[in-house]
Amino acid sequence: MDKNSKFESNKLLIEEAKRKLLQLVTEPEGLKRTLKAIAIITQLFEAFGIRPILVGGQAVEIYTFGSYTTKDVDLVLSGFNLAGEILVATGFEPKTPGHSHWYHSELELPIEIPDDSLFGSENRVTELDVDGAIVYVIGIEDLILDRLRAGVYWKSTSDMEWAKYLLESYFDDIDAEYLESESKKPQNDVFETFLKLVSEIRATR
C-alpha cells in the first residue's frame, strides 16, 4: 500500500488523534499529559506500521518519576518522512522544514526524531501502559549507557550525575552482566566509568 492509500485508509484515525491531542490542552501541563500525547501518537504511528520508542530526557523523567524534568520528546523510529507527515496531519508544525523537529503549539509540545534506530536492545524496550494505550520506552540499562556516553564524550557533568542516579536507583533490578558487556563495546567504551560508578554506589550501601 502506498503512502497516499495509507493516509486515506487511516483518515478517521488521524482525525481522532488530532481531536484527542487538542482535548489534552485542558489538562494540567506535566509528565502525565505528555505521556498521554505520546500514547495517542504511538497508537496512530502503529496504524502506519511505525513503532516509536521514547528516548532521551523524557525517558529519564519517566525512570526517575519526575525527579528529572524536560519538555522535549525524543522518538526514534523508522519511517522518518512518513512520521513527519503524520505529525503535521495531527496538528504539529515543523520547526525547521526538512529537519527533525516538530511542535504542537496548543500543547506546547516539541517532538524530535533524532534517529531511525534505537541505540540499544529492542528486546529491552519497556511497554508503559498509559490509560490503556502503550508508550514504548528505551530499556533502563540502555538509558544508563546513553547517559554514560554523554557524560564521558560530551563531558556533561549533569548526564554523568543522572547516569549514577539511575544506576543507584535500579541497582538491584538492572541486568549488570548486560551493562558490563555493553559498556565494553567500542560504540560505548564506558566500561571504566561504569565500574567507577558501581564502586561508588557499593561504598554507600
trRosetta pair geometry for C-beta under 8 A, 3 or more apart (Angstrom, degrees):
i j d omega theta_ij theta_ji phi_ij phi_ji
1 5 4.5 -125 -171 94 92 128
1 6 5.5 117 126 -62 116 81
1 9 7.3 -35 -170 6 149 143
2 5 5.0 94 56 11 70 105
2 6 7.1 -129 103 -8 36 90
3 6 5.6 -55 -151 33 32 113
3 7 6.5 29 154 -17 66 104
3 82 6.3 -143 -124 -108 111 103
3 85 7.7 51 -176 66 125 160
4 7 5.8 -53 -150 36 33 110
4 8 6.3 32 152 -19 66 107
5 8 5.6 -55 -146 38 32 112
5 9 6.1 25 158 -14 67 109
6 9 6.1 -59 -143 41 27 104
6 10 6.1 -1 164 6 64 116
6 48 5.7 77 172 -127 132 87
6 82 7.8 0 87 -151 151 126
7 10 6.3 -74 -140 54 24 93
7 11 6.7 61 153 -73 62 75
7 14 7.2 17 -156 -37 73 150
7 85 7.7 -68 -86 133 127 124
7 89 7.4 -163 -140 -90 111 161
8 11 5.8 -11 -157 -39 32 112
10 13 4.5 -51 -171 44 82 119
10 14 5.8 91 127 -30 87 94
10 44 7.5 115 171 -159 130 81
10 47 5.1 128 -122 132 132 129
10 48 6.6 -67 -14 -68 168 84
11 14 5.8 -55 -152 32 30 113
11 15 6.6 25 155 -14 64 106
12 15 5.8 -55 -148 39 34 109
12 16 6.2 35 153 -20 66 107
13 16 5.6 -54 -145 37 31 113
13 17 6.3 33 155 -20 65 106
13 44 5.8 155 147 -122 106 83
13 47 5.3 8 136 28 168 178
14 17 5.8 -55 -148 36 28 110
14 18 6.3 31 152 -20 63 107
14 44 6.6 95 -96 -149 53 128
14 86 7.2 -131 -114 -148 105 76
14 89 5.1 -39 -165 136 130 125
14 90 6.3 -128 -164 -74 76 83
15 18 5.6 -52 -147 35 32 114
15 19 6.4 32 154 -18 64 106
16 19 5.7 -55 -149 37 31 111
16 20 6.2 30 154 -19 66 107
17 20 5.7 -54 -144 37 31 111
17 21 6.3 34 156 -22 64 105
17 40 5.2 140 -146 166 84 100
17 41 7.0 103 -168 -89 128 44
17 43 7.2 -175 -97 78 112 100
17 44 4.4 4 -77 -64 157 138
17 90 5.0 -49 111 -120 110 126
18 21 5.9 -54 -151 33 28 112
18 22 6.7 25 153 -15 62 107
18 89 7.2 -100 -65 135 121 66
18 90 4.5 -153 -82 -144 77 62
18 91 5.3 131 -140 -28 90 108
19 22 5.9 -59 -152 37 31 110
19 23 6.5 37 150 -25 65 105
20 23 5.5 -50 -150 29 34 117
20 24 7.1 43 150 -28 61 97
20 40 5.0 -172 103 -125 129 139
21 24 5.8 -49 -163 19 36 115
21 37 6.0 68 -126 -130 87 89
21 40 5.8 -173 -67 103 81 155
21 41 7.9 60 -83 -57 120 85
21 90 6.0 95 -1 164 150 106
21 91 5.9 -167 91 42 141 139
21 104 6.7 -102 169 -153 131 153
21 106 7.9 110 134 76 93 120
21 107 6.5 -77 175 -41 93 138
22 25 5.9 -22 -174 -10 49 115
22 91 6.9 165 -60 -78 93 167
22 106 6.2 7 -122 107 71 159
23 26 6.8 -47 179 22 51 105
24 27 5.2 -51 -163 25 60 118
24 33 5.5 129 -178 -161 111 96
24 36 5.8 169 -110 98 129 125
24 37 5.8 -136 65 -71 176 92
24 40 8.0 -128 -35 -9 135 147
24 107 6.1 24 92 -107 114 116
25 106 5.1 -55 -92 158 128 106
25 107 6.2 -111 -87 -82 74 66
27 32 7.5 -112 155 103 130 103
27 33 4.8 166 102 -100 119 113
27 36 7.4 33 63 42 165 152
28 32 7.6 43 75 59 93 115
28 33 6.5 -156 84 -37 51 127
29 33 5.9 -83 -130 41 32 148
29 108 7.3 -7 -123 60 131 122
30 33 5.7 97 54 16 59 99
30 34 7.0 -113 114 -4 32 98
31 34 5.6 -61 -146 39 31 112
31 35 6.1 31 158 -20 68 106
31 61 5.8 -162 -106 146 121 124
31 62 7.3 157 -162 -84 126 63
31 66 5.7 -113 -16 -91 149 98
31 69 7.6 -108 -57 -124 103 84
32 35 5.9 -55 -149 35 28 110
32 36 6.6 30 152 -20 62 104
33 36 5.7 -53 -152 33 34 113
33 37 6.5 34 150 -19 65 104
33 107 7.6 -171 148 -154 116 105
34 37 5.6 -55 -153 35 34 112
34 38 6.4 32 151 -18 67 104
34 58 7.0 -135 141 -138 139 122
34 71 7.6 -160 -93 -146 139 53
34 73 6.7 -172 -172 -74 113 118
34 109 6.7 160 -119 -122 82 113
35 38 5.5 -51 -144 37 35 111
35 39 6.2 40 153 -23 66 104
35 62 7.7 109 -88 -97 121 110
35 128 7.3 -85 -155 121 124 134
35 130 4.9 -159 145 -116 106 141
35 135 5.9 -90 -159 -30 86 161
36 39 5.6 -51 -148 33 31 115
36 40 6.6 34 152 -20 63 103
36 130 6.0 -165 -90 162 50 124
36 131 6.5 31 -114 13 94 132
37 40 5.8 -52 -152 33 33 112
37 41 6.4 28 152 -14 65 107
37 73 8.0 -106 96 -69 116 162
37 104 7.6 -153 -161 42 141 158
37 107 6.1 107 -99 -169 150 160
37 109 5.8 -103 139 -127 167 165
38 41 5.7 -57 -148 41 33 110
38 42 6.0 38 152 -25 67 107
38 52 7.8 -133 -169 102 91 131
38 54 6.3 23 -168 -77 150 127
38 58 7.9 144 -65 156 151 150
38 73 6.3 -165 -84 -147 112 137
38 75 7.8 172 -140 -77 104 119
38 130 7.5 97 73 16 90 169
38 135 5.0 55 111 -119 116 121
39 42 5.6 -51 -143 34 29 114
39 43 6.4 32 157 -21 63 104
39 130 4.0 -135 -64 77 145 131
39 131 6.9 136 105 48 167 94
39 133 3.8 108 177 100 116 126
39 134 6.8 143 -135 63 89 23
39 135 5.2 -75 -79 -57 76 95
40 43 6.0 -54 -152 32 27 111
40 44 6.7 21 153 -12 61 108
40 133 7.1 39 -65 140 42 173
41 44 5.8 -61 -152 40 32 109
41 45 6.1 35 152 -22 68 108
41 52 7.0 -16 120 34 103 155
41 75 8.0 -107 118 -69 134 161
41 86 8.0 118 -156 126 83 115
41 87 7.4 20 -138 -100 120 81
41 90 7.2 176 -104 82 83 166
41 111 7.7 179 -141 -103 171 155
42 45 5.6 -53 -144 36 30 113
42 46 6.3 32 157 -22 64 105
42 52 5.5 -122 -107 51 80 107
42 133 6.9 138 71 159 112 111
42 134 6.3 -117 122 89 141 71
42 135 5.8 -176 -19 -106 157 56
42 136 6.7 156 -137 6 138 88
43 46 5.9 -54 -151 31 27 112
43 47 7.1 34 148 -24 59 100
43 133 5.4 -65 -55 -147 123 123
43 134 7.6 124 -73 43 79 74
44 47 5.7 -48 -160 23 38 115
44 48 7.3 22 148 -5 64 104
44 86 6.3 161 130 179 116 125
44 90 6.9 115 93 -69 174 144
45 48 5.8 -69 -163 43 39 104
45 50 4.0 -82 176 83 95 106
45 51 7.1 155 122 -83 115 18
45 52 5.3 49 84 -15 170 107
45 77 7.0 -70 -174 -141 144 158
45 83 6.5 17 -122 -118 112 93
45 86 6.5 131 -92 111 69 163
46 49 7.3 58 -166 -76 38 12
46 50 6.7 -110 -78 66 33 56
46 51 6.4 51 -98 -90 84 64
48 79 7.2 169 125 152 114 160
48 82 6.2 -176 158 151 140 127
48 86 6.3 -118 -9 -77 158 143
49 79 7.3 129 93 -54 88 157
50 77 5.3 47 -178 179 103 130
50 78 6.8 -153 -130 71 80 64
50 79 4.7 -106 -98 56 114 141
50 82 6.8 -171 -57 97 136 118
50 83 5.8 161 -164 -80 165 99
50 86 7.8 -151 33 8 149 157
51 77 6.5 179 78 -128 44 95
51 78 7.9 24 43 29 77 88
51 136 6.4 39 173 1 90 162
52 75 4.2 -13 -168 -169 116 124
52 76 7.3 143 -156 68 62 37
52 77 4.4 -43 -99 -66 66 129
52 83 7.4 116 -78 -130 113 135
52 136 6.5 159 94 50 53 113
53 75 6.7 135 61 -157 38 66
53 76 5.1 -25 61 59 96 89
53 77 6.9 160 14 -70 71 72
53 118 5.4 -5 68 -83 155 119
53 125 5.8 -88 -127 -126 122 130
53 136 4.6 -70 -109 115 66 113
53 137 7.1 139 -168 -112 74 11
53 138 6.0 92 158 -63 111 70
54 58 5.7 -85 -176 96 115 117
54 59 5.3 157 127 -71 92 92
54 62 7.5 80 114 -11 139 146
54 73 7.1 -62 -130 -161 98 83
54 74 7.0 104 -159 77 57 63
54 75 6.1 -36 -92 -98 52 71
54 135 6.1 13 -12 168 134 103
54 136 6.4 157 7 88 80 57
54 137 4.8 -29 63 -106 107 66
54 138 6.7 -116 90 -7 58 80
55 58 7.9 72 82 54 24 90
55 59 5.4 -30 -150 -17 25 140
55 74 5.0 -67 72 104 79 111
55 75 7.3 139 18 -112 83 21
55 76 5.6 34 -4 -11 131 107
55 114 7.5 -95 73 43 127 123
55 118 7.2 170 -67 -129 131 82
55 119 7.9 81 -137 36 154 90
55 138 4.7 67 -104 -32 76 134
55 143 7.5 -171 -147 -101 70 86
55 146 7.1 -178 -172 -112 105 167
56 59 5.9 116 59 15 40 101
56 60 7.3 -74 136 -4 39 97
56 70 7.9 -101 136 91 99 158
56 72 6.7 -75 133 112 137 111
56 73 8.0 133 71 -169 127 23
56 74 3.4 71 9 34 143 140
56 112 8.0 49 -15 66 168 115
56 114 7.4 116 -55 1 129 142
56 146 7.8 -113 -84 153 38 148
57 60 5.3 -52 -151 34 40 115
57 61 6.4 45 151 -23 69 100
57 68 6.8 -134 -164 143 81 119
57 70 3.7 28 135 16 133 164
57 72 5.5 67 51 66 127 107
57 74 7.1 100 27 2 73 116
58 61 5.4 -45 -150 31 37 116
58 62 6.7 41 149 -21 63 100
58 70 6.0 -109 -68 76 60 111
58 72 6.5 -132 -40 93 98 62
58 73 5.2 32 -39 -112 156 58
58 74 6.5 179 19 25 108 75
59 62 5.6 -49 -152 32 35 113
59 63 6.4 23 156 -9 67 108
59 74 7.9 -64 -10 61 101 101
59 137 5.4 147 -123 -163 95 97
59 138 5.1 2 -135 39 159 104
59 143 5.4 -144 129 -112 127 131
60 63 6.1 -63 -144 45 30 102
60 64 5.9 10 162 -2 68 116
60 68 4.6 -35 129 82 108 151
60 70 7.5 64 61 5 107 125
60 143 6.7 169 -77 -180 68 125
60 147 7.2 99 -93 -73 122 125
60 162 5.8 1 -149 178 136 139
60 166 7.2 -92 -133 -68 83 127
61 64 6.2 -68 -138 49 23 97
61 66 6.1 32 -172 -99 84 39
61 67 7.9 -173 -134 51 52 51
61 68 5.1 -119 -85 89 60 83
61 69 5.8 76 -114 -109 118 37
61 70 5.9 -135 -45 28 128 85
62 65 7.6 20 176 -73 29 36
62 128 7.0 -75 -162 -87 142 159
62 137 5.9 -95 82 -132 161 153
63 137 7.9 167 -50 156 94 139
63 140 5.9 137 -126 -111 140 93
63 143 6.4 156 -8 96 158 162
63 166 6.0 33 123 -125 133 107
63 169 7.5 132 152 92 92 142
63 170 7.5 -43 -175 -41 115 131
64 67 3.9 -95 155 43 115 101
64 68 4.7 81 51 11 150 93
64 162 7.6 -73 -57 -148 142 98
64 165 6.7 20 -106 132 121 126
64 166 7.0 -81 -68 -85 93 81
64 169 7.1 -173 -109 -31 68 172
66 69 6.4 23 -164 -78 65 91
67 165 7.4 -144 104 169 142 144
68 162 6.1 44 -79 -121 145 127
68 165 8.0 138 -43 91 115 152
71 108 7.2 -53 -163 133 138 93
71 109 7.3 -143 176 -123 93 47
71 110 6.3 73 124 27 98 101
72 110 5.6 -36 -116 83 61 114
72 112 6.6 -5 -171 7 102 115
73 109 6.6 12 0 -179 130 92
73 110 6.5 169 26 92 81 58
73 111 4.7 -32 80 -106 110 69
73 112 7.1 160 85 23 55 67
74 111 7.9 155 -88 -161 25 55
74 112 5.1 -22 -107 71 71 98
74 113 7.7 141 -160 -99 59 24
74 114 5.5 -2 -157 -5 111 116
75 83 7.9 -155 103 -178 129 148
75 111 6.4 -4 7 -168 113 103
75 112 7.4 162 26 83 67 47
75 113 5.5 -35 76 -101 84 73
76 113 7.0 120 -108 -159 33 69
76 114 6.6 -49 -84 61 83 80
76 115 4.8 -10 -124 73 107 88
76 116 6.9 140 -171 -147 82 4
76 117 6.4 -25 168 99 122 10
76 118 5.2 143 94 -81 145 61
76 119 7.8 -168 -87 -2 167 72
77 80 7.4 148 86 -78 85 55
77 83 5.8 112 89 -73 136 154
77 113 6.3 -64 37 -140 94 115
77 116 6.7 -45 92 -141 37 53
78 116 5.1 68 -103 -179 57 95
78 117 6.9 34 -67 -73 92 71
79 82 4.4 -43 174 48 102 116
79 83 5.4 114 109 -30 88 95
79 116 7.8 137 14 -141 36 103
80 83 5.8 -62 -148 36 23 111
80 84 6.5 25 157 -21 62 106
80 100 7.4 -57 -155 -114 118 92
80 113 5.8 162 -129 121 86 144
80 116 5.8 -73 -45 -88 106 105
81 84 5.7 -54 -153 32 31 113
81 85 6.7 27 153 -16 64 104
82 85 5.8 -56 -153 36 34 109
82 86 6.4 36 150 -21 67 105
83 86 5.6 -54 -149 35 34 113
83 87 6.4 35 153 -20 66 103
83 113 6.2 111 100 -80 142 156
84 87 5.7 -52 -149 34 32 112
84 88 6.5 32 153 -18 64 104
84 94 6.8 30 -166 -85 112 111
84 102 6.8 174 -136 -59 73 129
84 113 7.4 -106 -65 15 86 143
85 88 5.6 -51 -148 36 34 112
85 89 6.3 36 152 -21 65 106
86 89 5.6 -55 -149 36 32 113
86 90 6.5 17 156 -9 65 110
87 90 6.0 -68 -150 43 30 102
87 92 4.0 -36 161 50 94 139
87 102 4.7 29 141 159 146 174
87 111 6.5 -143 -131 70 143 143
88 92 5.8 -83 -82 73 36 79
88 93 7.0 70 -120 -104 78 35
88 94 6.9 -20 -82 -32 109 88
88 102 7.3 -121 -63 -132 66 131
91 104 5.6 53 114 -130 99 99
91 106 7.1 -38 165 23 134 117
92 102 4.0 42 159 162 130 120
92 103 6.3 140 -158 64 83 24
92 104 4.9 -59 -95 -69 74 79
92 109 8.0 -79 -103 87 101 97
92 111 6.6 -40 -131 31 151 122
93 102 6.6 157 74 -158 30 75
93 103 5.6 -31 60 63 83 80
93 104 7.7 142 11 -90 73 35
93 105 6.9 18 13 -28 121 102
94 97 5.2 91 107 -92 140 49
94 98 7.6 89 171 5 148 36
94 99 7.0 133 -176 52 107 75
94 101 7.0 102 -163 85 61 61
94 102 5.6 -48 -98 -100 46 76
95 99 7.0 -62 72 75 85 119
95 101 4.0 -33 33 107 124 112
95 102 6.5 -157 -15 -101 83 18
95 103 5.2 80 -70 -14 97 113
95 110 7.3 19 -52 -134 138 102
96 99 4.1 22 84 23 104 134
96 101 6.2 53 23 51 87 108
100 112 5.4 57 126 -162 97 77
100 113 4.9 -125 -164 61 99 72
100 114 6.3 112 141 -88 151 37
101 110 6.5 -18 -165 -168 99 101
101 111 7.2 153 -154 83 51 49
101 112 5.1 -20 -98 -98 73 83
102 110 7.3 154 84 -157 46 53
102 111 4.8 -13 62 62 94 98
102 112 7.8 176 22 -78 66 37
103 109 7.1 158 -155 82 53 48
103 110 5.1 -19 -102 -102 83 70
103 111 7.5 -173 -78 21 36 70
104 107 4.3 15 107 42 119 106
104 108 7.3 -55 88 3 73 12
104 109 4.3 3 48 54 109 98
104 111 7.7 49 -12 -9 96 105
105 108 6.9 19 -165 -77 33 51
113 116 7.8 43 161 -78 107 58
115 118 7.7 142 97 -81 122 24
115 119 7.0 46 77 -30 168 96
118 121 7.7 -61 114 60 127 13
118 122 6.0 138 47 -77 141 72
118 125 7.3 -89 -114 -74 168 114
118 138 6.7 169 -150 -107 116 94
118 142 7.5 25 165 161 108 159
119 142 7.1 158 103 -174 66 114
119 146 6.8 115 89 -93 119 99
119 187 7.9 -148 -158 148 103 127
120 124 6.6 -86 152 59 109 120
120 138 6.0 83 52 -155 154 102
120 139 6.3 -163 153 39 135 99
120 141 7.7 152 -153 92 121 82
120 142 2.9 45 -133 -140 145 145
120 143 8.0 2 -82 -41 163 48
120 145 6.9 151 -97 59 106 130
120 146 7.5 -52 -53 -49 125 105
121 124 4.2 69 84 7 110 107
121 125 7.7 -144 106 -29 66 70
121 139 6.3 -13 66 18 94 143
121 141 7.9 13 28 75 116 116
121 142 6.2 -158 25 -58 75 131
121 178 7.8 -61 -7 -167 148 133
122 125 5.8 -23 -166 -15 45 117
124 138 7.9 23 103 180 96 53
124 139 3.0 -20 135 -55 105 161
124 140 7.9 -110 164 30 115 58
124 141 6.2 -63 -179 41 157 108
124 142 6.1 141 87 -12 135 115
124 175 8.0 -109 -115 19 129 136
124 178 7.8 139 -81 166 146 161
125 136 5.2 3 169 -171 127 99
125 137 6.7 148 -167 70 74 39
125 138 6.5 -52 -115 -113 73 27
125 139 5.8 -90 -75 -45 26 85
126 136 7.4 146 76 -159 49 48
126 137 4.5 -25 64 65 101 97
126 138 7.6 2 19 80 91 22
126 139 6.1 132 -28 -100 85 55
126 140 7.4 57 -39 -31 130 80
127 134 5.3 -32 -165 -150 97 113
127 135 7.7 141 -161 69 48 42
127 136 6.2 -24 -102 -101 63 65
127 137 7.9 179 -82 21 16 80
128 134 6.9 125 66 -159 50 57
128 135 4.4 -28 65 65 107 94
128 136 7.6 -172 19 -81 83 15
128 137 5.4 48 -18 -9 120 121
129 132 6.9 19 -170 -80 96 17
129 133 7.5 132 -158 66 54 34
129 134 6.6 -34 -99 -98 49 60
130 133 5.2 -37 73 69 85 85
130 134 7.3 145 23 -107 86 10
130 135 5.3 48 -11 -13 128 110
138 142 5.2 -112 175 89 103 115
138 143 5.1 127 107 -64 115 92
138 146 7.3 24 143 -17 157 145
139 142 4.8 80 64 16 88 104
139 143 6.8 -154 93 -10 42 89
140 143 5.6 -56 -146 36 31 113
140 144 6.5 36 155 -22 65 102
140 166 6.8 -172 -167 177 92 113
140 170 5.4 -92 167 136 149 177
140 173 7.7 31 71 103 160 107
140 174 6.0 -119 106 -103 120 98
141 144 5.8 -53 -154 32 31 112
141 145 6.6 30 149 -16 64 105
141 174 5.6 132 -80 -159 88 105
141 175 5.6 -38 -67 49 146 93
141 178 5.3 12 -174 102 165 121
141 179 5.1 -131 -150 -73 105 89
141 182 7.2 110 151 30 113 148
142 145 5.4 -49 -147 37 37 114
142 146 6.3 47 149 -26 65 102
142 182 7.7 -86 -97 160 68 168
143 146 5.4 -48 -149 31 35 117
143 147 6.6 31 153 -14 65 102
143 166 6.5 -124 108 -171 107 163
144 147 5.9 -56 -151 38 32 107
144 148 6.3 35 150 -22 65 107
144 163 5.6 98 -159 -150 68 78
144 166 5.1 -156 -91 102 89 127
144 167 5.5 98 -138 -69 133 85
144 170 8.0 -125 -57 56 130 126
144 174 7.3 15 -9 -130 152 152
144 179 6.6 -14 85 -124 135 121
145 148 5.4 -53 -145 36 33 115
145 149 6.4 36 155 -22 66 101
145 179 7.0 -162 -61 -137 99 77
145 182 5.8 -55 -93 120 149 126
145 183 6.5 -145 -114 -84 100 75
145 188 5.7 -53 -167 -130 115 129
145 190 6.8 157 -147 48 71 137
146 149 5.9 -52 -151 32 29 110
146 150 6.6 26 152 -15 62 106
147 150 5.6 -54 -149 38 35 112
147 151 6.2 38 152 -22 66 106
147 159 4.8 -168 -160 -179 75 85
147 160 7.2 158 153 -87 92 24
147 162 5.1 -121 -146 92 145 96
147 163 3.6 -176 110 -73 115 87
147 166 6.6 129 25 21 153 137
148 151 5.6 -55 -148 36 31 113
148 152 6.2 21 158 -13 67 109
148 159 7.9 -155 -57 141 13 101
148 160 7.3 67 -120 -114 46 65
148 163 4.7 118 -66 -138 66 151
148 183 7.1 -29 108 -121 161 105
148 188 7.4 35 91 -172 119 101
148 190 4.3 114 141 158 121 160
148 193 5.8 151 -162 102 106 128
148 194 6.2 5 -132 -72 155 85
148 197 7.9 -109 -104 -7 110 149
149 152 6.0 -61 -143 42 28 103
149 153 5.7 -11 175 13 69 116
149 154 8.0 61 130 -1 64 95
149 188 6.2 -100 -76 -143 108 65
149 190 6.0 -110 -75 -47 58 139
150 153 6.9 -65 -120 52 19 85
150 154 4.9 -22 -166 28 61 125
150 156 4.9 -26 147 39 91 137
150 159 3.7 -92 101 173 117 167
150 160 7.8 -143 92 -48 79 61
150 163 7.9 178 54 -48 93 119
151 154 7.2 -17 -64 54 8 85
151 155 7.7 23 179 -136 39 13
151 156 5.4 -93 -100 68 44 80
151 157 7.4 73 -137 -106 87 17
151 159 4.5 -149 -62 97 75 96
151 160 3.1 111 -137 -71 133 82
151 161 8.0 158 -105 -1 125 48
151 163 5.6 -83 -18 1 141 139
151 190 8.0 87 64 -139 99 132
151 193 7.0 163 96 177 120 151
152 155 7.8 -15 161 -72 17 43
152 160 7.7 112 -45 -87 54 106
152 189 7.8 -156 119 101 156 82
152 190 5.3 -153 -17 -111 152 101
152 193 5.6 -124 -77 -29 118 161
154 159 6.8 60 65 24 120 148
156 159 3.8 49 103 16 124 112
156 160 6.4 163 95 -15 67 83
157 160 5.7 -58 -151 37 32 112
157 161 6.4 35 152 -22 66 105
158 161 5.7 -55 -151 33 31 112
158 162 6.5 23 154 -13 65 106
159 162 5.8 -56 -147 40 34 107
159 163 6.3 42 151 -26 66 102
160 163 5.5 -47 -148 30 33 116
160 164 6.6 31 153 -15 63 103
160 193 7.8 -96 -131 -174 106 129
161 164 5.8 -56 -154 37 32 109
161 165 6.3 35 148 -23 66 107
162 165 5.1 -46 -140 35 39 117
162 166 6.2 39 159 -18 67 103
163 166 6.1 -57 -150 38 26 107
163 167 6.2 25 153 -18 63 112
163 197 6.8 -89 120 -103 102 163
164 167 5.6 -57 -143 40 30 112
164 168 6.0 27 159 -17 66 110
164 197 5.1 -144 -104 -144 86 117
164 200 7.2 -28 -140 83 125 133
164 201 7.2 -176 -162 -64 87 106
165 168 6.0 -59 -146 39 24 107
165 169 6.1 23 156 -21 63 112
166 169 5.7 -56 -141 37 28 111
166 170 6.2 -10 170 14 65 111
167 170 6.9 -77 -141 54 20 83
167 171 6.3 56 153 -82 61 79
167 174 7.3 -51 -137 0 59 160
167 197 5.6 65 73 140 162 130
167 198 7.2 -101 166 -79 136 64
167 201 6.4 -124 118 -52 105 153
168 171 5.6 -10 -148 -43 30 116
168 201 4.9 -162 -98 -123 88 122
170 173 4.8 -78 -169 58 80 104
170 174 4.8 86 126 -44 106 100
171 174 6.7 -44 -130 18 18 108
171 201 6.0 -173 -101 155 140 144
171 205 7.8 -139 113 -79 162 143
174 178 7.9 -122 163 56 85 106
174 179 6.3 32 148 -33 124 134
175 178 3.9 37 113 15 118 118
175 179 6.5 151 92 -17 66 85
176 179 5.6 -55 -146 39 35 112
176 180 6.1 35 156 -20 69 107
176 198 8.0 86 -141 -116 114 136
177 180 5.8 -54 -145 37 29 110
177 181 6.2 27 157 -17 64 110
178 181 5.9 -59 -146 40 28 109
178 182 6.0 19 161 -12 66 113
179 182 6.1 -60 -140 42 25 104
179 183 5.9 27 161 -25 63 112
179 194 6.5 176 152 -159 103 140
180 183 5.9 -56 -143 33 24 112
180 184 6.9 23 157 -21 58 106
180 191 7.2 60 -159 -133 60 93
180 194 7.0 177 -104 123 55 143
181 184 6.2 -65 -164 28 29 110
181 185 7.5 37 146 -35 62 98
182 185 5.7 -40 -160 7 44 117
182 188 5.7 81 150 -13 75 162
183 188 5.4 -116 -134 125 34 137
183 189 7.8 46 171 -167 56 0
183 190 4.9 -87 -155 74 91 77
183 191 4.4 130 124 -87 101 60
183 193 7.8 -141 -166 61 125 82
183 194 4.3 -32 -145 -13 164 154
184 188 7.4 39 45 72 19 114
184 189 7.7 30 -168 -100 24 41
184 191 4.6 44 -85 -71 65 133
185 188 5.0 68 65 22 85 101
185 189 7.2 -90 91 -46 43 58
186 189 5.8 15 -150 -53 33 106
188 191 7.8 94 109 -42 107 71
190 193 4.7 -53 -175 48 82 116
190 194 5.6 94 122 -32 86 97
191 194 5.6 -56 -148 35 30 114
191 195 6.4 28 157 -17 66 105
192 195 5.8 -52 -148 36 31 110
192 196 6.4 36 151 -23 63 106
193 196 5.5 -52 -149 33 34 116
193 197 6.6 32 154 -17 65 103
194 197 6.0 -57 -152 36 30 108
194 198 6.4 31 152 -19 65 107
195 198 5.6 -54 -146 36 33 114
195 199 6.3 35 154 -21 65 106
196 199 5.8 -55 -151 35 29 113
196 200 6.5 29 152 -19 64 105
197 200 5.6 -53 -147 35 33 111
197 201 6.3 31 155 -19 66 106
198 201 5.9 -57 -148 37 29 110
198 202 6.2 28 156 -18 65 109
199 202 5.9 -55 -144 37 28 110
199 203 6.4 34 155 -26 62 107
200 203 5.8 -56 -154 29 29 116
200 204 7.1 12 156 -9 61 108
201 204 6.3 -71 -159 39 33 101
201 205 6.6 33 150 -31 68 111
202 205 5.7 -57 -146 24 36 115
